[in-house]
Amino acid sequence: MATEPVATTQLRLASPNGIITRTVLRTALRDALSSEIPVIDISPMFSPSLGERQAVAQQVRAAALNMGFFYIKNHGIPAAVTQDAYEACLAFFRQDMQTKMRADSNGARWENGYRAPNTQRLNPYEGIDVRESFSYRYDPRYDDTVGEGNMGKIPAEAREHLRCEDYPWERTSNLPRLKDSMTRHIGECLKLARALTRCFALSLGLEEGCFDEKVRYPDASYGLNYYPPIARSTKGVDGEEEDVAEEEERVSIGSHTDFQLFTILWQDSHGGLQVLNKQGQWLRARPIDGTLVVNLGDCMQRITNDAYISTVHRARNYSGKERVSIPFFWGFGLHETCSVVVGGEKKYEDVKCEDWVSKRIRDMKQLE
């Protein structure tokens, strides 16, 4: 007996190769399997034993070749630091709009600060993102490897690309805990990101510290995302959407890939992160207590000659409750060069990281 073909829809999105279209299966959402998005215990990554560090790197490599998404546990960021950032985040977003708008990123020199509802469209074909956000770019003053007293020692070629400013803290002085908790959490994320960078180097068969200088003054940013619940028109038996066309649904964040090397994401218990697999099916990346999600970005795919995967993902908060996620985006310094480092004949020419990020921003704007 012939099987009925699965209905599909088309998804347009920006990519490193311009605007592309992906065919998406119109099947019910399901949870990602552990074989698709594994949980990796990275505690041996901090071991003095090279063999133990390499063992973690091999697990990371398998995940990077497969879906480009994985969970990490025993990652070293104290739960109390994350909880403090989460609570301060909620305190900020639960304020009235007039108070929040004092920190509007449009008033900042480098767009650090608050972004109001109905102002962001990561993928215009999916409408306006149903979220508010607060972001802060890499600031060496909160980096233990630099510190405020050593700002003058930063090389000029790196310093000209720094986007640090006090505007967000001045405009949120009514909530001093926000600055304290965010900068403390940022410091922990920096430590973890640098350790993961060394792990990725090992996973590629490279010398462990080969990327150290490229991330000494990284292109990094820290964000707070606040998602009000999205109203739903119909529900399936498990509470997930089943029979409404994808294009009719709202998104908390539209479908996209990240620009840089990788992203470290903390998500609260309410869920909403969805990942598009190679077959074109959306999978739920459900929250797992005590873990962070790591996903690879376009720059990582480029330097690995397309071996490692930068996977399309989005968020939809159908939990009926407010949801928070805290992403930390990580890449080589904008003054550095992005070069293919493995994989035989190079598919890509060397490119300055500043030019790469600018290109990806232009690609996304072409969707509008």
C-alpha positions, -999 to 999 in steps of 0.1 A, spaced: 0 0 0 14 34 -10 20 58 19 5 93 18 32 119 12 39 142 41 27 177 36 55 203 36 59 241 37 87 264 27 109 284 50 129 313 38 158 325 58 192 342 56 223 321 54 260 325 48 253 318 11 225 344 8 187 339 11 178 302 10 146 282 12 143 251 33 115 225 29 99 218 63 77 188 71 43 197 85 44 170 111 37 173 148 65 186 170 84 159 189 111 160 215 147 156 202 162 123 209 194 120 229 210 107 197 201 140 181 208 165 209 230 147 234 238 156 270 276 159 274 292 159 308 321 184 303 336 182 337 366 162 323 372 192 301 387 209 331 409 179 340 447 182 339 447 149 319 449 156 282 433 122 275 402 131 296 399 164 278 402 147 244 375 122 254 351 152 259 363 167 226 353 135 208 318 137 222 316 174 211 328 164 177 301 138 172 274 163 182 290 190 159 290 167 129 254 155 136 230 184 146 253 211 158 234 212 191 241 196 224 235 201 261 263 204 286 263 196 323 288 201 350 299 232 331 313 251 361 289 281 362 275 282 398 238 278 399 235 307 423 251 330 398 226 320 371 197 322 395 206 357 405 208 368 369 174 352 362 158 369 391 173 403 382 161 397 346 125 392 358 127 422 380 137 444 351 112 431 326 83 432 350 86 470 354 63 494 336 72 502 300 81 538 307 108 527 332 122 501 309 123 525 280 148 546 300 174 520 289 162 519 253 191 506 231 183 533 205 197 559 229 230 540 234 261 546 213 265 509 206 229 497 209 235 481 243 204 480 265 167 474 261 146 465 231 108 469 234 81 446 222 72 447 185 106 460 175 126 429 164 121 406 134 148 380 132 129 365 102 104 389 87 86 360 69 75 348 103 64 382 115 75 403 144 92 385 173 70 382 204 97 392 229 115 419 247 153 418 252 182 434 270 217 430 256 253 440 264 284 436 242 318 423 254 334 447 279 370 439 290 363 456 324 343 425 334 367 400 319 390 385 345 418 380 319 418 418 313 402 439 340 395 476 343 430 485 353 445 471 321 423 487 294 452 508 282 472 476 274 447 464 249 462 466 213 448 494 192 435 470 165 414 452 191 403 483 211 388 500 181 362 472 178 351 472 215 315 482 221 315 488 258 296 516 275 279 524 308 247 536 293 226 505 303 238 506 339 232 543 342 197 539 329 189 510 352 203 525 384 170 519 401 179 482 399 216 480 408 212 442 411 208 440 373 243 452 366 259 432 394 242 400 384 247 404 347 284 413 349 290 384 373 273 360 350 291 374 320 324 367 337 314 331 342 303 328 306 336 341 294 355 314 313 333 287 300 334 300 264 372 300 264 373 265 278 349 253 251 369 270 224 399 249 235 377 218 235 365 226 199 402 229 189 409 194 202 378 181 185 392 192 152 426 175 158 443 209 164 466 221 191 444 229 221 454 266 224 454 274 187 424 298 190 434 314 223 447 346 208 417 350 185 394 350 215 415 372 238 393 401 229 363 383 215 333 394 196 308 384 223 275 395 235 252 386 264 214 388 262 183 385 283 152 375 263 118 379 278 89 360 261 53 366 270 31 336 262 18 333 226 -19 327 223 -28 295 203 -57 288 181 -58 250 184 -39 224 204 -30 188 198 -35 160 224 -2 168 241 -7 205 242 14 212 211 3 227 179 -7 201 153 -31 214 126 -24 251 121 -2 261 92 33 271 102 30 304 84 0 313 105 18 309 138 36 336 158 72 332 169 90 343 200 122 344 179 121 338 141 140 310 124 177 317 119 213 305 124 237 322 147 266 342 131 296 333 152 315 303 166 289 291 191 262 302 215 258 291 251 221 293 262 204 291 295 167 285 293 142 284 321 119 254 327 90 265 304 105 255 271 101 268 236 134 263 218 129 244 185 156 230 162 152 221 126 168 187 117 184 177 84 152 160 73 132 193 78 114 184 110 111 208 139 123 192 172 118 205 208 150 211 227 133 208 261 149 223 292 170 199 312 177 210 347 214 219 354 224 220 317 231 247 292 225 244 254 254 249 231 248 254 194 273 261 166 272 292 145 280 300 109 316 310 115 323 276 131 308 259 100 330 281 78 363 274 95 355 236 95 349 236 57 312 228 64 320 197 85 304 212 117 268 222 114 252 256 121 216 245 126 184 265 120 165 272 152 137 294 166 116 298 198 79 297 204 66 302 239 34 282 241 38 275 278 11 300 289 37 316 312 64 342 309 96 326 297 132 338 299 163 327 281 199 340 285 221 336 254 258 342 253 271 346 217 308 339 212 332 346 183 367 355 173 376 392 179 364 414 151 400 424 143 409 387 137 407 366 106 383 337 99 401 310 81 394 274 71 415 252 95 405 217 85 389 197 57 413 196 27 407 220 -2 393 252 12 357 261 2 361 296 16 386 324 14 400 340 45 378 369 57 382 395 84 358 387 112 344 422 111 335 418 74 320 384 81 296 397 108 287 427 87 279 404 58 257 382 79 238 413 92 233 425 56 221 390 46 194 391 73 183 426 63 178 414 28 149 393 41 130 425 50 
